[in-house]
Amino acid sequence: MRRWRALAGIVAVALLAAHDSPALSATGALEATVKDDRGAPVLDAILTLTPVGAGAATPHAATAVMDQQNKEFVPSVLPVPVGTAVTFPNRDNIRHHVYSFSSAKRFELPLYIGTPAAPVVFDKPGVVILGCNIHDWMVGYIFVVATPYFGRTAADGRITLADVPPGSYEARIWHPRMRGESERTARPTTIISGEPAQIAFALTLKPERKPAPRPAYDAAPQS
């Protein structure tokens, strides 16, 4: 009897250890590196991972913030899932007039300081280009995605998507200055639990032609 009790205890400890072991996680990960055609890391590239086949996961609506600081959109590139409500606080001491004519989302926030009362809901996937009607060098991008698995590269051109269920996926990259369409970057990728999958992208980027800040009319706050 004592022998059976001891054996049962050993089995229970082994099962508990297996349950807590990170190596047996039910999810996987994708590690990506994005460089330009000269081998330099690319900042603010958006990686998306879309499940292949029936039962594809859909993203959950979220909230996000696109700041305006020092007459710039911060961040300059913001990825969000479909249905996300984005607020546009103006932290400058002058008024901005934010707008977009993009087909994925057309909207306008007339001259204001502070935070508008209602956020803007981005309910269609695609690229939304932002501008300010007062300061024409202010350009920003909201990339609306239809997958829950996405992220933005850091200054070293790297991004890791964690907690991805095992399965077959299509990985794509988007960047506001890339040549060609995002569809051309599509790569089949298999995610398994345990060792992260790795993938590398090389992009050809257009020259940056952002208008330089210049003296202009600044909409002062109303008294």
Residue, then its C-alpha position, 0 to 999 in steps of 0.5 A: m500500500r505504501r509503495w502504491r501511495a509513493l508511486a501515485g505521489i511521483v506521478a502527481v508531481a510529474l504531471l504538475a511539472a509537465h503542466d507548468s513547463p513552458a516547453l509544453s505551451a499550446t501556442g507558438a511564436l513568429e520572429a521576423t526581421v525586416k531590412d531594406d535592400r541595403g541591409a539596413p533595419v526597417l522601423d515601423a514595418i507592420l507584420t501580419l499573420t493570417p490563418v489559412g483555411a476555414g475557421a480563421a480567427t477574427p480580431h477583437a475590437a480594441t482602443a488605441v491612441m494617436d497623439q499629436q505632439n510637437k506638430e507630429f503624429v505619434p506614433s507615425v504608424l499605428p497598427v490596429p485591429v478592425g473595429t478599434a476606437v482611436t482617440f486623437p489627443n492634441r497635446d500641442n498648445i495650438r489647434h490641429h485639424v485632423y482628417s483622412f480621405s482614405s477609402a478605408k476611413r474618411f473622417e474629419l476632426p475640425l480645429y481643436i485642442g485637447t481630446p475630442a469627445a468621441p473616438v473614431v472607429f476604424d471598421k474597415p481593413g486597409v491603410v488610412i493616411l492622416g493629415c492636418n489641414i493646418h500643418d501639411w508636413m504632418v503625415g501619419y498612418i493607421f493600418v487596420v488589420a483583419t487578424p489578431y496576430f500583428g505587430r510593428t517592428a522596432a528600430d532594429g527591424r525586429i518583431t515577435l508575435a507571441d501566443v499564436p496557435p499552431g497551424s498554417y498562416e500567411a505572413r505579410i509586411w507593410h510599410p508606408r514607403m515600400r514599393g509594390e503591394s503588401e500582397r507581394t510579400a506574402r509568405p506561407t508560415t507554419i507555427i508549431s508549439g515550442e521553437p519559434a518560427q523565423i522569417a526574414f523580409a527584404l523591402t525596397l523603400k521609396p525615398e522619404r519625401k515628407p514636407a519639411p516643417r516651415p513657418a505657417y499659420d498656427a491656429a491659436p486656441q480660442s480664449 
